[in-house]
Amino acid sequence: MKLARMFFLLLPLFALAASADSILGSASSFAVLGASAVTNTGPTVLFGDLGVAPGTSITGFPPGIVNGTIHDDDAVAMQAQADSLTAYNFLASQPFTQNLTGQDLGGQTLTPGVYFFSSSAQLTGTLTINWEGLSNQNLIFQIGSTLTTASASAVLAINMGQNDNVYWQVGSSATLGTTTAFMGNIVADQSITLNHDATIDCGRAIALNGAVTLDTNTINNCVTSGTTPEPGTIALLTTGGAIAVGANSSSFSFLGMCSALSAFCRKRKR
């Protein structure tokens, strides 16, 4: 009976994993997409495709692992870059719900909507996203220049529905601090850097004109091959509806639990 109950609980997770990200178009299959280069140090794990265009430099795989396909300046990567630019412009054009310019995201609780920063955005500590039990909701951050997170910062998702998405439209570059547990799709005009042990859950790192730099990270786009259940939803079943998305240690990350669970069940802007 216990096994049967677990089976029925897991069914909706796999349905969620199959949901495509319509805003990003063909880029939705990627975990990492760079423009000039993608460089990696250490045992990074990507759940999703890895690509670069129009550059041709992808280094550090292996030791990095790609649970997807590598697209090195091919037609797929070029189309994904074009779709990412379209998504970037769409996200930037949305009327904002609230102006958060000058405020740290740490300590705040936000609901679905559009949040605007005229210049840089900073996350120090924990940002809580309350999805209010709603499905197919978007939370968009419009950031005029840089996005930076302090070490050990986190995004906490609560009351999630199905197919809820976070987008970070970044006017220049994004940097995730050491062991940051992040959530959502970063689409940056320039570069993206993930410092040691930073993770991205149910999202992607997409650089339109610069490089993506990785260092022992885990990035899960939550749609890879339709087999990776949505981590936030697993946490809802196991923690009563709250999760620090992508929480990790030096040897194991929450995202790793997604993989383990599925195994168990067997240009430029102008």
Residue pairs with C-beta under 8 A, 6 or more apart in sequence:
9 237
10 229
10 261
10 265
12 162
12 233
13 229
13 230
13 233
13 234
14 226
14 227
14 229
15 162
16 162
16 163
16 222
16 229
16 230
16 233
17 222
17 223
17 226
17 227
17 228
17 229
17 230
18 223
18 226
19 162
19 163
19 223
20 28
20 223
21 28
21 165
21 185
21 221
21 223
22 28
23 87
23 90
23 91
23 138
23 165
23 167
24 83
24 84
24 87
24 185
24 187
24 204
24 206
25 80
25 83
25 84
25 86
25 87
26 76
26 79
26 80
26 83
27 33
27 80
27 81
27 83
27 84
27 87
27 204
27 206
28 204
28 221
28 223
29 48
29 49
29 68
29 80
29 221
29 223
29 224
30 48
30 49
30 50
30 51
30 68
30 80
30 204
30 206
30 221
31 46
31 47
31 48
31 49
31 50
31 66
31 68
31 200
31 204
31 205
31 219
31 220
31 221
31 224
32 38
32 46
32 48
32 50
32 51
32 204
32 205
32 206
32 212
32 214
32 219
33 49
33 50
33 51
33 52
33 53
33 77
33 80
33 81
33 84
33 204
33 205
33 206
33 207
33 212
34 51
34 52
34 55
34 58
34 192
34 207
34 210
34 211
34 212
35 52
35 53
35 54
35 55
35 81
35 207
35 208
35 209
35 210
35 211
35 267
36 52
36 55
36 57
36 207
36 209
36 210
36 211
37 52
37 55
37 57
37 58
37 59
37 211
37 212
38 50
38 51
38 52
38 57
38 58
38 59
38 60
38 211
38 212
38 213
38 214
39 57
39 59
39 60
39 211
39 212
39 213
39 214
40 59
40 60
40 61
40 63
40 64
40 213
40 214
40 215
41 60
41 214
41 215
41 216
42 60
42 63
42 64
42 196
42 215
42 216
43 63
43 64
43 65
43 216
44 60
44 61
44 63
44 64
44 65
44 214
44 215
44 216
44 217
44 218
44 219
45 64
45 65
45 67
45 217
45 218
45 219
45 255
45 256
45 259
46 64
46 65
46 66
46 67
46 68
46 218
46 219
47 67
47 68
47 218
47 219
47 220
47 221
47 222
47 224
47 228
47 255
47 258
47 259
48 67
48 68
48 204
48 219
48 220
48 221
48 223
48 224
49 66
49 68
49 69
49 70
49 71
49 76
50 58
50 61
50 66
50 68
50 69
50 70
50 71
51 70
51 71
51 72
51 74
51 76
51 77
51 80
52 58
52 71
52 72
52 73
52 77
53 71
53 73
53 74
53 77
53 78
53 80
53 81
54 73
54 78
54 81
54 267
55 73
55 211
56 72
56 73
58 70
58 72
60 214
61 70
64 214
67 224
67 225
67 259
68 224
68 225
69 76
71 77
71 80
81 208
81 267
82 267
84 187
84 206
84 208
85 208
85 267
85 268
85 269
87 167
87 187
88 169
88 187
88 189
88 208
88 269
89 269
91 140
91 142
91 167
91 169
91 187
92 142
92 169
94 114
94 140
94 142
95 114
96 113
96 114
96 115
96 116
96 142
97 113
97 114
97 115
98 113
98 114
98 115
98 116
99 116
99 118
100 108
100 115
100 116
100 117
100 121
101 116
101 117
101 118
101 119
104 122
104 123
104 124
104 125
105 121
105 122
105 123
105 124
105 127
106 122
106 123
106 124
106 125
106 126
106 127
106 150
106 153
107 125
107 126
107 127
108 127
108 128
109 128
109 129
109 130
110 127
110 128
110 129
110 130
110 139
111 129
111 130
111 131
111 132
111 139
112 131
112 132
112 134
112 137
112 138
112 139
112 164
113 139
113 140
114 140
114 142
115 139
115 140
115 141
115 142
116 142
117 141
117 142
117 143
117 144
118 144
119 144
119 145
120 143
120 144
120 145
120 146
120 147
120 148
121 141
121 143
121 146
121 147
121 148
122 148
122 149
122 150
123 147
123 148
123 149
123 150
123 153
123 155
123 180
124 149
124 150
124 153
125 150
125 153
125 154
126 153
126 154
126 155
126 156
126 244
127 153
127 154
127 155
127 156
128 155
128 156
128 157
128 158
129 139
129 155
129 156
129 157
129 158
129 166
129 183
130 158
130 159
131 137
131 157
131 158
131 159
131 160
131 161
131 164
132 159
133 159
133 160
133 161
134 161
134 164
135 161
135 162
135 163
135 164
136 161
136 162
136 163
136 164
137 161
137 164
137 165
138 164
138 165
138 166
138 167
139 164
139 165
139 166
139 167
139 184
140 166
140 167
140 169
141 147
141 166
141 167
141 168
141 169
142 169
143 168
143 169
143 170
143 171
144 171
145 170
145 171
145 172
146 170
146 171
146 172
146 173
146 174
146 175
147 168
147 170
147 173
147 174
147 175
147 186
147 188
148 174
148 175
148 177
149 175
149 176
149 177
149 180
149 182
149 198
150 177
150 180
151 177
151 178
151 179
151 180
151 195
152 177
152 178
152 179
152 180
153 177
153 180
153 181
153 182
154 180
154 181
154 182
154 244
154 245
154 246
154 247
155 166
155 181
155 182
155 183
155 184
155 201
155 244
155 245
155 246
156 242
156 243
156 244
156 245
157 164
157 183
157 232
157 235
157 242
157 243
157 245
158 241
158 242
158 243
159 241
160 232
160 233
160 236
160 241
162 233
164 232
165 184
165 185
165 202
166 183
166 184
166 185
166 202
166 203
167 184
167 185
167 187
168 174
168 184
168 185
168 186
168 187
168 188
169 187
170 186
170 187
170 188
170 189
171 189
172 188
172 189
172 190
173 188
173 189
173 190
173 191
173 192
173 193
173 210
174 186
174 188
174 191
174 192
174 193
174 205
175 192
175 193
175 195
176 182
176 193
176 194
176 195
176 198
176 200
177 195
177 198
178 195
178 196
178 197
178 198
179 196
179 197
179 198
179 248
180 194
180 195
180 198
180 199
181 198
181 199
181 201
181 244
181 245
181 246
181 247
181 248
181 254
182 198
182 199
182 200
182 201
182 203
182 245
182 246
183 200
183 201
183 202
183 203
183 232
183 245
183 246
184 200
184 202
184 203
185 203
185 204
185 206
186 192
186 200
186 203
186 204
186 205
186 206
187 204
187 206
187 208
188 206
188 207
188 208
188 210
189 208
189 209
189 269
190 207
190 208
190 209
190 210
191 207
191 210
191 211
191 212
191 213
192 205
192 206
192 207
192 210
192 211
192 212
192 213
193 212
193 213
194 200
194 205
194 212
194 213
194 214
194 215
194 217
194 219
195 215
196 215
196 216
197 215
197 216
197 217
197 248
197 250
197 253
198 215
198 217
199 217
199 218
199 219
199 220
199 246
199 247
199 248
199 253
199 254
199 255
200 217
200 218
200 219
200 220
200 246
201 220
201 222
201 231
201 232
201 245
201 246
201 254
201 255
202 220
202 221
202 222
202 230
202 231
202 232
202 245
203 219
203 220
203 221
203 222
204 219
204 221
205 212
205 219
206 212
208 267
208 268
208 269
209 267
209 268
209 269
218 246
218 248
218 253
218 255
218 256
220 228
220 231
220 246
220 255
220 258
222 228
222 229
222 230
222 231
222 258
227 262
228 258
228 259
228 262
229 258
229 261
229 262
231 243
231 245
231 246
231 254
231 255
231 257
231 258
232 243
232 245
234 257
234 258
234 261
235 241
235 242
235 243
235 245
235 254
236 243
243 254
244 254
245 254
246 253
246 254
246 255
247 253
247 254
248 254
248 255
248 256
